[in-house]
């Protein structure tokens, strides 16, 4: 079964189906039998990479492997990448379409429930879906060098690492991709064939020229050609096409001084000279197109027979291949089109610009916006490009194709955007959601200036207040964001889709503002209104933010179980759309915090592993902060302290890079808490003394952001006072905080404050008040399921719980109908205790945080012998960067930060 379907006259809203079409097999193509036999002899290998520069036959080899896989009974699918696929949403759509084709379903149809469960990694979901087919599957991914998005590469690292025996992936790439292949190579799960191994052997070259019987190529001529080309497949094809020229044939003995590129240009020039004038003109004047169709070529050249010329070129091996089974779209080989384009550019640059212009207008008229943008910019028609972008970005932003907006914004002059304020607004949305501070500044200067002209006919009546609100959030200017949001009239019936998208965003910000102020009912209403606008705009992209705010609104009120269910349902909805978009970051961050509160650590850990890259790119500081701290605490609870430290360092680095000092303060307060729990009071005090005393801002009317709800500055200072023995001062600070939390119905915060109150009272030797405060905390937490709120305070809470436990028993059912539940809850807390400070700081032999792989053990043995990274790389046939990547993993598992520490730890564990 081959994945492929012809593309219609107009593109799908999401899927370019020509990317799913494998190159056809041509008459006269030499079977790469030696390579094929080697590939199919490697039964344990799940990932094959064919890597080499253009013209080394990677796509043809992939096609031959696919044909063999089909004959062996495998289901197969093909996907070619291009630069536009670095937009996560576009990539997700096309990879899902690849799976649809393999599974025999219509591409781009409604998403089925995740077969691996709603919280499974995306890679696991894809694998599970393929496993359900019950047959071997082979996926072919060509032009892989086009991918550079860290999130996409991270997905493939996970995907390739987890491939089961029935699934094999074949990659074609000009460069070695950053996929962590070293681990797979060491474990025998991957095989890389580089350029030297892809070259034709002498025997294959003889077969290749034997197919061209009319040329009568002699064996000594083949040997000379093979020697001069070094078996480079593209050069061999150029030779075969140009040997009809007597000058080429006569010069076979004189071409040894040519470098490969020079030889290719020489041969391509001869191939071109052998064609008829009409074919030469067609080749030159269409060489700049990334893909060709007969209607497009007819429009460019004023001809009516382009289809017959395209078929002639493909039939005769002139470096053109079809992109669909109906022969509507075609593509030149990069090497040949590059030569032709260089010829055209040098001989007639004005004609090239005119051809780009005609192409831009043709593509725009036929709804191919991406190609229209490319050709308009190449033609220097930036105004037309800006108009196309203005039309197209309305949908791009609402659907979350943010990196596509950024990619084209980078190529547009600002002076073409300035008079199009509606375009500036849409680009500013994309850049704010992508957290592009530097790029946003000139755009916001444009929007802050008075409009110089009325909005053009058919364009938005641009009101930049909503995007100003989003930018204020990005720059963590929460007072300004809330003030701007409050001033936006969000109740507007019958608005057009993009305005509905804007109002959805404004409602989300107002919902967060209301929840922070304790107006939970207004927050709920804003979220409901946001969802209604989002549906009107068909903008599922913004749904993640709505769910995040709805869930945190429940969470601060203590409705933990309801919040978890809301997050779960929202994430399932995001999975049905595009679960790796940046819109998921806020939802996932808050969901992770809720799971942590409920002590569902494994679920939270799996969620973080799946969405780490997405969380890291989140827009809302508060939501990102709680996710990082929750995950760091999970690592601590697992006894993986080095990983916790590494994660907090990563969060701090984000704070520095993004210009978020409040995030840095939040991380430092978590460091203070960690040191206090380990009994390292002096170190905790030192860090605390470096935290700026003046906050970045103060919200009016006692509003409290989500990240400050059960942590924050006030709680951090109270905790520090208690651990320093200043219980009385801590109680004085607690009194107003308890009163405000009670008044505002902040149950989650109230639980934490009562726990701290109990600790402060206990420190002052007041057993009865300590018991009462702890009982209040238990009564609030038990029916709602808050576990980690207690455990996060360490040994002192465990000690106090053990002290008050008898009193809970003595109170009996007569004292309170909930006493039995409190007893069970307290017993659960005591049974869930994390390692004590003594256990964490003892001199016991270290233990691995995670088992070493066979490959890591191999590298560790080199390390113990004092072998350098360079020598290790040479011995294992990998790059030094790959060795460094493995060393980083080894250090983390050993709890080490240097080679010496790693060697010493490994020796104590008996690993070396």
C-alpha positions in Angstrom: 0.0 0.0 0.0 1.5 3.3 -1.0 0.5 6.6 0.5 -0.4 9.1 -2.2 -3.3 10.9 -3.7 -3.5 13.4 -6.5 -3.9 17.0 -5.5 -6.9 18.9 -6.9 -6.9 22.4 -8.5 -7.1 24.1 -5.2 -5.1 23.2 -2.1 -6.5 21.7 1.0 -6.8 24.1 3.9 -4.1 22.1 5.6 -2.7 19.3 3.5 -0.4 19.6 0.4 -1.0 16.1 -0.8 1.9 16.2 -3.4 4.2 15.9 -0.3 2.7 12.5 0.4 3.5 11.1 -3.1 6.5 8.9 -3.6 8.7 9.5 -6.7 7.8 7.1 -9.5 10.2 4.4 -10.7 11.7 5.3 -14.1 12.8 2.9 -16.9 16.5 2.4 -16.9 17.0 3.1 -13.2 19.7 0.8 -11.8 18.6 -1.3 -8.9 20.8 -0.6 -5.9 20.8 -4.3 -5.0 23.9 -4.3 -2.8 22.5 -1.5 -0.6 19.0 -3.1 -0.6 20.4 -6.4 0.5 22.4 -4.7 3.3 19.3 -2.8 4.5 17.1 -5.9 4.6 19.8 -7.9 6.3 19.7 -5.6 9.3 16.7 -7.1 11.0 17.2 -5.3 14.3 17.6 -1.8 12.8 14.5 0.4 13.0 15.9 3.7 11.6 17.8 4.0 8.4 19.4 7.3 7.3 20.6 7.9 3.8 22.7 11.0 4.1 24.5 12.9 1.3 24.6 16.1 -0.7 22.2 16.7 -3.6 22.5 14.3 -6.5 23.5 11.2 -4.5 20.3 9.3 -5.3 18.7 9.4 -1.8 15.1 9.8 -3.1 15.6 7.1 -5.7 17.1 4.7 -3.1 14.2 5.4 -0.7 11.8 4.7 -3.5 13.5 1.3 -4.3 13.5 0.4 -0.6 9.8 1.3 -0.4 9.0 -0.9 -3.4 10.8 -3.8 -1.8 9.0 -3.2 1.5 5.6 -3.4 -0.4 6.6 -6.7 -2.0 7.5 -8.0 1.4 4.0 -7.2 2.7 4.7 -3.9 4.5 2.3 -1.0 4.6 4.2 2.1 3.4 3.9 5.9 3.5 5.9 8.7 2.1 6.3 12.3 3.2 8.7 15.0 1.8 9.5 18.0 3.9 10.2 21.6 3.0 11.1 24.7 5.0 7.5 25.6 5.7 7.1 22.4 7.7 9.0 24.0 10.6 5.6 25.5 11.6 4.5 23.0 14.2 0.9 23.1 13.1 1.7 22.5 9.5 4.0 19.6 10.4 1.4 18.1 12.7 -1.2 18.2 9.9 1.1 16.5 7.4 2.4 13.9 9.7 -1.1 13.0 10.7 -2.0 12.8 7.0 0.9 10.4 6.5 -0.6 8.2 9.3 -4.0 8.6 7.7 -2.7 7.3 4.4 -1.0 4.3 5.9 -4.1 3.5 7.9 -6.3 3.8 4.8 -8.2 6.8 6.0 -9.0 10.1 4.4 -6.3 12.7 5.1 -7.2 15.6 7.3 -10.4 14.0 8.5 -11.7 14.1 12.1 -9.1 13.0 14.6 -9.7 9.7 16.3 -9.2 9.3 20.0 -5.6 8.9 20.9 -5.2 5.0 21.0 -2.4 5.4 23.6 -4.6 7.5 26.0 -5.1 11.3 26.3 -1.9 11.9 28.2 0.4 9.7 26.1 3.3 11.2 24.2 2.5 12.1 20.7 5.2 9.7 19.5 3.5 6.9 21.5 0.1 7.8 20.0 1.5 7.5 16.5 3.3 4.2 17.2 0.2 2.8 18.9 -1.9 3.8 15.9 0.4 2.0 13.5 0.7 -1.1 15.7 -3.1 -1.5 15.6 -2.8 -2.2 11.9 -1.3 -5.6 12.8 1.2 -5.5 9.8 4.8 -4.3 9.3 4.9 -0.6 8.6 7.7 1.4 6.8 7.7 5.2 6.8 9.8 7.1 4.3 10.7 10.7 5.2 12.6 12.6 2.5 14.3 16.0 2.5 14.7 15.7 6.3 17.4 18.4 6.3 14.7 21.0 5.9 13.5 20.4 9.5 15.1 22.6 12.2 12.3 23.3 14.7 13.5 21.9 18.1 10.0 20.7 19.0 9.7 18.7 15.8 13.1 17.2 16.1 12.3 16.4 19.7 9.2 14.6 18.5 11.3 12.5 16.1 13.9 11.7 18.8 11.1 10.3 21.0 9.5 8.5 18.0 12.7 6.8 16.8 13.7 5.9 20.3 10.5 4.0 20.8 10.0 2.3 17.5 8.9 -1.4 18.0 10.0 -4.2 15.8 7.1 -3.9 13.3 7.8 -0.3 12.4 10.8 1.0 10.4 11.6 4.5 9.4 13.8 5.5 6.4 15.2 9.0 6.2 16.7 10.9 3.3 18.7 14.0 4.3 21.5 16.1 2.9 22.8 16.8 6.5 23.1 14.7 9.6 19.9 15.6 11.6 19.9 16.3 15.3 18.0 13.2 16.3 20.1 11.5 18.9 21.1 8.8 16.5 24.2 8.0 18.4 22.3 6.2 21.1 20.5 4.2 18.4 23.7 3.5 16.5 25.4 2.2 19.6 22.5 0.0 20.4 22.3 -1.4 16.9 18.9 0.2 16.3 20.0 2.7 13.5 22.2 2.5 10.4 23.6 5.5 8.6 24.7 5.3 4.9 26.7 8.3 4.0 27.6 9.8 0.6 30.6 7.5 0.0 28.3 4.5 0.5 25.6 5.9 -1.8 27.9 6.3 -4.8 27.6 3.9 -7.6 30.1 1.0 -7.8 31.9 0.3 -11.0 29.5 -2.5 -11.7 26.4 -0.3 -11.1 27.9 2.3 -13.4 28.3 -0.4 -16.1 24.7 -1.4 -15.6 23.6 2.2 -15.8 25.2 2.9 -19.1 24.3 -0.5 -20.5 20.6 0.7 -20.4 21.6 3.4 -22.9 22.3 1.0 -25.8 22.0 3.7 -28.4 25.1 5.4 -27.0 27.3 2.4 -27.3 29.4 3.3 -24.3 32.6 1.2 -24.1 33.9 -0.4 -20.9 37.0 1.8 -20.8 34.7 4.9 -21.2 32.6 3.7 -18.3 35.7 3.3 -16.2 36.9 6.8 -17.1 33.5 8.3 -16.3 33.2 6.4 -13.0 36.7 7.5 -12.0 36.0 11.2 -12.8 32.5 11.2 -11.1 33.6 9.0 -8.2 30.3 7.3 -8.7 28.2 10.4 -8.0 24.7 9.4 -9.3 23.7 12.8 -10.6 26.9 13.3 -12.5 26.5 9.8 -14.1 23.0 10.8 -15.3 24.4 14.1 -16.7 27.1 12.1 -18.5 24.5 9.7 -20.0 22.4 12.6 -21.2 25.4 14.5 -22.7 27.4 11.7 -24.3 25.6 12.3 -27.5 27.8 15.4 -27.8 31.1 14.6 -29.6 32.9 17.2 -27.6 31.9 15.6 -24.3 32.9 12.1 -25.5 36.1 13.3 -26.9 37.0 15.1 -23.6 36.6 12.1 -21.3 40.3 11.9 -20.8 40.7 15.6 -20.0 38.0 16.1 -17.3 40.1 14.9 -14.4 40.9 18.4 -13.2 37.2 19.3 -12.7 35.9 19.5 -9.1 32.5 17.7 -8.7 30.4 20.9 -8.9 32.4 22.2 -11.9 32.0 18.8 -13.6 28.2 18.9 -13.0 27.9 22.4 -14.4 30.0 21.4 -17.5 27.8 18.4 -18.1 24.5 20.2 -17.4 25.5 22.8 -20.0 26.1 20.1 -22.5 22.8 18.5 -21.7 21.0 21.8 -22.2 22.8 22.4 -25.5 21.6 19.1 -26.9 17.9 20.1 -26.5 15.8 21.8 -29.1 15.5 25.6 -28.7 11.9 25.2 -27.5 12.8 22.7 -24.8 15.8 24.9 -23.8 13.6 27.9 -23.4 11.1 25.9 -21.3 13.8 24.5 -19.0 15.4 27.9 -18.4 12.2 29.9 -18.0 10.6 27.4 -15.6 13.7 26.5 -13.6 12.9 28.9 -10.7 9.6 27.1 -9.8 9.7 24.8 -6.8 6.9 22.8 -8.5 5.4 22.9 -11.9 2.0 22.3 -13.5 0.9 22.7 -17.1 -1.6 25.5 -16.4 1.1 27.4 -14.5 3.7 27.0 -17.2 1.2 27.9 -19.9 0.4 31.1 -18.0 4.0 32.0 -17.6 5.1 31.3 -21.2 2.0 32.0 -23.1 2.0 28.5 -24.5 -0.7 25.8 -24.7 1.4 22.6 -24.8 3.2 22.6 -21.4 1.7 19.3 -20.3 3.2 17.4 -23.3 6.6 19.0 -22.6 6.5 18.1 -18.9 5.7 14.5 -19.9 8.5 14.5 -22.4 11.0 15.7 -19.8 10.0 13.1 -17.3 10.0 10.3 -19.8 13.6 11.2 -21.0 15.1 11.5 -17.5 15.7 15.2 -17.7 15.7 15.6 -13.9 12.0 16.1 -13.6 9.6 13.8 -11.6 5.9 13.8 -11.1 4.4 14.7 -7.7 1.1 12.9 -8.1 -0.4 9.9 -9.9 -2.4 12.1 -12.3 0.7 13.9 -13.5 -0.6 17.3 -12.7 2.4 18.6 -10.6 6.1 18.0 -11.2 9.4 19.0 -9.6 12.9 19.5 -11.0 15.9 17.9 -9.3 17.5 20.5 -7.1 20.9 20.1 -8.7 19.7 20.6 -12.3 17.2 23.4 -11.5 20.0 25.2 -9.6 22.2 25.2 -12.7 19.4 26.3 -15.0 18.4 29.1 -12.6 21.9 30.3 -12.4 22.0 30.5 -16.3 18.7 32.4 -16.4 19.7 34.8 -13.7 23.0 35.7 -15.4 21.6 36.0 -18.9 18.3 37.8 -18.3 17.6 38.9 -14.7 14.8 41.2 -15.8 13.0 38.2 -17.3 13.5 36.2 -14.1 11.8 39.0 -12.1 8.9 39.2 -14.5 8.5 35.4 -14.4 8.4 35.5 -10.6 5.8 38.3 -10.8 3.5 36.3 -13.1 3.9 33.2 -10.9 3.0 35.2 -7.8 -0.2 36.4 -9.3 -1.1 33.0 -10.7 -0.5 31.3 -7.4 -2.5 34.0 -5.6 -5.4 33.6 -8.0 -5.5 29.9 -7.4 -5.3 30.1 -3.6 -1.7 29.0 -3.1 -0.6 31.7 -0.6 2.7 30.3 0.4 4.0 30.1 -3.2 2.4 33.5 -4.0 4.4 35.1 -1.1 7.7 33.4 -2.3 7.4 34.6 -5.9 6.1 38.1 -5.0 9.1 38.7 -2.7 11.6 37.3 -5.3 10.0 39.7 -7.8 10.5 42.6 -5.4 6.7 43.2 -5.3 6.6 43.7 -1.6 3.3 45.6 -1.6 1.6 42.7 -3.4 3.2 40.3 -1.0 1.9 42.3 2.0 -1.6 42.2 0.6 -1.4 38.5 0.2 -0.1 38.1 3.7 -2.9 40.4 5.0 -5.5 38.1 3.5 -3.8 34.8 4.5 -2.7 35.7 8.0 -6.3 36.1 9.2 -6.6 32.3 8.9 -3.0 31.6 9.9 -3.2 33.3 13.3 -6.6 32.0 14.2 -5.5 28.4 13.4 -2.2 28.8 15.1 0.2 28.7 12.2 2.3 31.2 13.9 5.8 30.3 12.6 4.5 30.6 9.1 3.5 34.2 9.9 6.9 34.9 11.4 8.7 33.3 8.5 7.1 35.7 6.0 7.2 38.7 8.3 11.0 38.3 8.4 11.1 38.9 4.6 8.7 41.8 4.4 9.9 45.4 4.7 8.4 47.2 7.7 7.4 50.2 5.5 5.0 47.9 3.6 3.5 46.7 6.8 3.1 50.1 8.4 0.2 51.4 6.2 -1.6 48.0 6.7 -2.4 48.3 10.4 -4.6 45.2 10.3 -1.6 43.2 9.0 0.6 44.7 11.7 -2.0 43.6 14.3 -2.1 40.0 13.0 1.6 39.7 12.9 1.9 41.1 16.4 -0.4 38.4 17.6 1.8 35.7 16.1 5.0 37.2 17.5 3.5 37.7 20.9 2.3 34.1 21.1 5.8 33.0 19.9 7.4 35.2 22.6 9.5 37.2 20.1 10.3 40.3 22.1 12.8 41.9 19.8 10.7 41.5 16.7 7.7 42.9 18.4 9.1 46.3 19.3 9.1 47.9 15.9 5.6 46.6 15.2 4.2 48.0 18.4 5.8 51.3 17.5 3.9 51.2 14.3 0.6 50.4 16.1 1.2 53.2 18.7 1.4 55.8 16.0 -1.8 57.4 14.7 -3.2 55.7 11.5 -2.1 57.6 8.4 -4.9 56.3 6.2 -8.3 54.6 6.6 -8.5 50.9 6.5 -8.7 49.6 2.9 -11.9 48.1 1.6 -12.5 44.6 2.9 -9.9 44.8 5.6 -10.3 44.8 9.3 -11.1 47.9 11.2 -8.0 47.4 13.2 -8.2 48.2 16.9 -4.9 47.2 18.4 -6.0 47.3 22.1 -6.4 43.5 22.2 -3.0 42.8 20.8 -1.5 45.4 23.1 -3.0 43.4 25.9 -1.3 40.3 24.7 2.0 42.1 24.3 1.7 43.4 27.8 1.3 39.8 29.0 4.3 38.8 27.1 6.4 41.5 28.7 4.9 40.5 32.1 3.3 43.9 32.6 0.2 42.5 34.2 -1.3 45.7 35.5 -1.3 47.2 32.0 -2.6 44.0 30.5 -5.5 43.9 33.0 -6.2 47.6 32.6 -6.3 47.3 28.8 -8.5 44.2 28.9 -10.9 45.8 31.3 -11.5 48.6 28.8 -12.3 46.4 25.8 -16.0 45.9 25.1 -16.2 42.1 24.7 -19.9 41.9 24.0 -20.3 42.5 20.3 -22.9 40.4 18.4 -22.4 39.2 14.8 -18.7 40.0 14.5 -16.6 38.7 11.6 -14.3 35.7 12.4 -11.0 37.4 13.1 -12.7 40.0 15.4 -14.3 37.0 17.2 -10.8 35.5 17.6 -9.6 38.8 19.1 -12.6 39.1 21.5 -11.9 35.5 22.5 -8.4 36.5 23.5 -9.7 39.6 25.4 -12.2 37.4 27.3 -9.5 35.1 28.4 -7.4 37.9 29.8 -10.5 39.3 31.5 -11.2 35.9 32.9 -7.7 35.7 34.4 -8.1 39.2 35.8 -11.4 38.4 37.4 -10.1 35.1 38.9 -7.0 36.9 40.3 -9.3 39.4 42.0 -11.4 36.6 43.5 -14.4 37.3 41.3 -14.8 33.6 40.3 -18.3 33.8 38.7 -17.2 36.7 36.4 -14.2 34.7 35.5 -16.4 31.7 34.6 -18.6 33.9 32.4 -15.7 35.4 30.6 -14.3 32.0 29.8 -17.7 30.8 28.5 -17.9 33.9 26.3 -14.3 33.3 25.1 -15.2 29.8 24.0 -18.3 31.0 22.1 -16.2 33.5 20.2 -13.5 30.9 19.6 -16.1 28.6 18.0 -17.4 31.5 15.9 -13.9 32.2 14.7 -13.2 28.5 14.1 -10.1 29.2 16.3 -9.5 26.1 18.3 -6.0 27.5 18.8 -7.2 29.9 21.6 -9.2 27.1 23.3 -6.1 26.0 25.3 -6.0 29.3 27.1 -9.7 29.2 27.9 -9.4 25.8 29.5 -6.3 26.8 31.4 -8.1 29.8 32.9 -11.3 27.8 33.6 -9.3 25.1 35.4 -7.1 27.5 37.5 -10.3 29.4 38.4 -11.6 26.1 39.9 -8.2 25.3 41.4 -7.8 28.4 43.5 -11.2 27.8 44.9 -10.0 24.4 46.0 -12.0 22.4 43.4 -9.0 20.2 42.6 -10.8 17.2 41.2 -13.1 19.4 39.0 -10.1 21.2 37.7 -8.3 18.0 36.8 -11.3 16.8 34.9 -11.6 20.1 33.1 -8.0 20.0 32.1 -8.3 16.4 31.0 -11.3 17.1 28.8 -9.6 20.2 27.4 -6.4 18.3 26.6 -8.4 15.6 24.8 -9.9 18.4 22.7 -6.5 19.8 21.9 -5.3 16.3 20.9 -8.2 16.2 18.5 -6.8 19.4 16.9 -3.1 19.8 17.2 -1.8 18.9 20.6 1.7 20.3 20.1 0.7 23.9 19.4 1.8 26.7 21.7 -1.9 27.1 22.7 -1.5 23.9 24.6 1.3 25.3 26.8 -0.9 27.1 29.3 -3.4 24.2 29.5 -0.7 21.6 30.0 1.2 23.7 32.6 -1.8 24.2 34.8 -2.9 20.5 34.3 0.6 19.4 35.4 0.3 21.6 38.6 -3.1 20.1 39.4 -1.9 16.6 38.9 1.0 17.3 41.2 -1.3 18.8 43.9 -3.2 15.5 43.8 0.0 13.5 44.1 -0.5 12.0 40.7 3.2 12.2 40.0 3.5 9.6 37.3 0.8 11.2 35.2 2.3 14.7 35.7 5.8 13.4 34.8 4.5 11.8 31.6 2.7 15.0 30.7 5.9 17.1 31.2 8.0 14.6 29.1 5.5 14.9 26.3 5.1 18.7 26.4 8.4 19.9 27.7 9.3 21.8 24.5 5.8 23.3 24.4 5.8 24.4 28.0 9.2 26.0 27.5 7.8 28.2 24.7 4.7 29.3 26.7 3.6 32.9 26.8 2.1 33.3 30.3 4.9 33.4 32.9 2.6 32.3 35.8 1.6 29.1 34.1 5.1 28.2 32.9 6.5 28.9 36.4 4.2 26.5 38.2 4.9 23.7 35.6 8.7 24.0 36.1 8.4 24.1 39.9 6.0 21.2 40.0 8.3 19.1 37.8 11.4 20.0 39.8 9.5 18.9 43.0 8.6 15.6 41.3 12.3 15.0 40.5 13.1 15.7 44.2 10.4 13.3 45.3 11.9 10.7 43.0 15.3 11.3 44.5 16.6 12.8 41.3 17.9 16.1 42.8 20.3 16.8 39.9 17.5 16.8 37.5 15.5 19.2 39.7 18.5 21.6 39.8 18.9 21.4 36.0 15.2 22.1 35.5 15.3 25.2 37.8 18.4 26.4 36.0 16.5 26.0 32.7 13.6 28.1 34.0 16.0 30.8 35.3 17.7 30.9 31.9 14.3 31.4 30.2 13.7 34.3 32.6 17.0 35.9 31.6 16.5 35.4 27.9 12.8 36.5 27.9 13.3 39.5 30.2 11.1 38.0 33.0 12.7 39.0 36.3 9.6 37.7 38.1 10.3 34.2 36.8 13.8 34.4 38.2 12.5 35.5 41.6 10.0 32.6 41.5 12.8 30.1 40.8 15.0 31.6 43.5 12.2 31.2 46.1 11.9 27.6 45.1 15.6 27.2 45.6 15.2 28.7 49.1 12.4 26.2 49.9 14.6 23.3 48.8 17.5 24.3 50.9 15.3 24.9 53.9 13.9 21.4 53.6 17.4 20.0 53.6 18.2 21.9 56.7 20.6 24.2 54.8 19.3 27.4 56.5 22.4 29.5 55.8 22.4 28.8 52.1 18.7 29.4 51.9 19.1 32.7 53.7 21.9 33.7 51.3 19.7 33.1 48.3 16.8 34.9 49.9 18.9 37.9 50.6 19.7 38.2 46.9 16.0 38.3 45.9 15.0 41.9 45.2 12.6 43.1 47.9 10.6 45.3 45.7 8.2 43.3 43.5 8.0 44.2 39.8 4.4 45.4 40.2 1.5 45.3 42.7 -2.0 44.4 41.4 -4.9 46.5 42.7 -7.5 45.4 45.2 -5.4 42.5 46.5 -5.5 40.6 43.3 -3.3 37.5 43.3 -1.9 35.8 40.2 -2.1 32.0 40.0 1.6 31.4 40.5 1.4 33.3 43.8 -1.6 31.3 45.1 0.1 28.6 47.1 3.6 29.9 46.9 4.7 33.4 46.1 6.5 36.1 48.0 4.4 36.3 51.1 4.4 32.5 51.7 8.1 32.3 50.9 8.9 34.9 53.5 6.7 33.3 56.1 8.3 29.9 55.5 11.8 31.4 55.9 10.8 33.0 59.2 9.6 29.7 60.5 12.8 27.9 59.6 14.9 30.7 61.1 13.0 30.3 64.4 11.0 33.5 64.1 7.6 31.8 64.6 6.0 34.8 66.3 6.8 37.1 63.4 5.6 34.4 61.0 2.2 34.3 62.9 2.0 38.1 62.6 2.5 37.9 58.9 0.0 35.0 58.6 -2.9 36.7 60.3 -3.8 39.2 57.4 -3.0 36.6 54.8 -5.4 34.1 56.4 -8.1 36.8 56.6 -7.8 37.8 52.9 -7.7 34.2 51.7 -10.8 33.4 53.7 -12.6 36.5 52.4 -11.7 35.8 48.8 -12.5 32.1 48.9 -8.9 31.1 48.0 -9.2 27.6 49.5 -6.0 26.3 48.0 -4.0 29.1 49.5 -5.9 28.8 52.8 -4.7 25.2 53.1 -1.1 26.2 52.7 -1.5 29.1 55.1 -3.0 26.9 57.8 -0.2 24.4 57.4 2.4 27.2 57.9 0.3 28.5 60.9 0.5 25.0 62.4 4.2 24.9 62.0 4.7 28.3 63.5 2.5 27.5 66.5 4.4 24.2 67.0 7.7 26.0 66.9 6.4 28.3 69.7 5.6 25.3 71.7 1.8 25.8 71.4 0.5 22.3 70.8 -3.2 23.0 71.0 -3.2 26.0 68.5 -0.9 23.9 66.2 -3.4 21.0 66.3 -6.3 23.3 65.5 -4.5 24.9 62.6 -3.4 21.5 61.2 -6.9 20.2 61.6 -8.3 23.2 59.6 -5.8 22.4 56.8 -6.8 18.7 56.8 -10.5 19.5 56.8 -10.1 21.7 53.8 -7.7 19.4 51.9 -9.3 16.0 52.6 -12.5 16.2 50.6 -10.7 18.0 47.8 -7.7 15.7 47.5 -4.8 18.1 48.1 -1.7 16.0 49.0 1.5 17.7 48.0 0.5 20.9 49.7 1.4 19.2 52.9 4.3 17.1 51.7 6.0 20.2 50.1 6.8 21.4 53.7 9.0 18.4 54.4 10.0 16.7 57.6 8.5 19.3 59.9 5.0 18.6 58.6 5.5 14.9 58.9 6.6 15.3 62.5 3.6 17.5 63.3 1.2 15.1 61.6 2.5 12.3 63.8 2.0 14.5 66.8 -1.6 15.4 66.0 -2.6 12.0 64.8 -3.5 10.7 68.2 -5.6 13.8 68.8 -7.5 13.1 65.6 -8.1 9.6 66.8 -9.3 10.8 70.2 -11.8 13.3 68.7 -13.7 10.3 67.3 -16.8 10.2 65.3 -18.8 12.0 67.9 -16.7 15.1 67.5 -17.1 15.4 63.8 -18.7 13.3 61.1 -15.5 13.8 59.1 -13.0 12.7 61.7 -12.8 9.2 60.2 -12.0 10.7 56.8 -9.4 13.0 58.4 -7.7 10.0 60.0 -7.5 8.1 56.7 -6.2 11.3 55.0 -3.6 12.0 57.6 -2.5 8.3 57.4 -2.2 8.7 53.7 0.0 11.8 54.1 2.3 10.0 56.5 2.5 7.1 54.1 3.4 9.4 51.1 6.3 11.1 52.8 9.3 12.0 50.6 12.8 11.1 51.7 13.9 12.9 54.9 16.6 15.6 55.0 18.9 13.0 56.7 18.3 10.6 53.8 18.9 13.2 51.2 22.2 14.4 52.8 23.5 11.1 54.1 26.8 9.6 53.0 25.2 6.5 51.7 26.5 5.2 48.4 24.9 7.0 45.4 22.3 5.3 43.3 21.4 5.6 39.7 18.4 7.9 39.0 17.8 5.9 35.8 19.4 2.8 34.4 22.3 3.3 32.0 21.7 2.1 28.4 24.3 -0.3 26.9 25.6 2.5 24.8 26.1 4.7 27.9 27.9 1.9 29.7 30.2 1.6 26.7 31.0 5.4 26.8 31.4 5.2 30.6 34.1 2.5 30.1 36.0 4.8 27.8 35.6 7.6 30.3 37.0 5.5 33.2 40.1 4.9 31.0 40.7 8.6 30.6 39.9 8.6 26.8 39.2 12.0 25.3 35.8 12.9 23.7 37.6 13.1 20.3 39.0 9.5 20.6 35.6 8.2 21.9 33.9 9.7 18.9 36.4 8.2 16.5 36.1 4.7 18.1 32.3 4.8 18.0 32.1 6.5 14.5 30.0 9.4 15.9 30.6 13.1 16.2 32.1 14.8 19.3 28.7 16.6 19.9 27.1 13.1 20.1 29.6 12.0 22.7 28.9 15.2 24.7 25.2 14.5 24.5 25.7 11.0 26.0 28.0 12.4 28.7 25.3 14.8 29.7 22.8 12.0 30.1 25.4 9.9 32.0 26.2 12.8 34.4 22.5 13.3 35.1 22.0 9.6 35.9 25.1 9.5 38.1 24.3 12.8 39.8 27.6 14.2 38.6 28.6 17.5 37.1 32.1 16.6 35.7 34.1 13.7 34.3 35.9 13.2 37.6 32.7 13.1 39.6 31.1 10.7 37.1 34.1 8.3 37.3 34.1 8.4 41.1 30.4 7.8 41.3 30.6 5.0 38.8 33.3 3.3 40.8 31.4 3.6 44.0 28.4 2.0 42.3 30.6 -0.8 40.9 29.8 0.2 37.3 33.5 0.4 36.3 
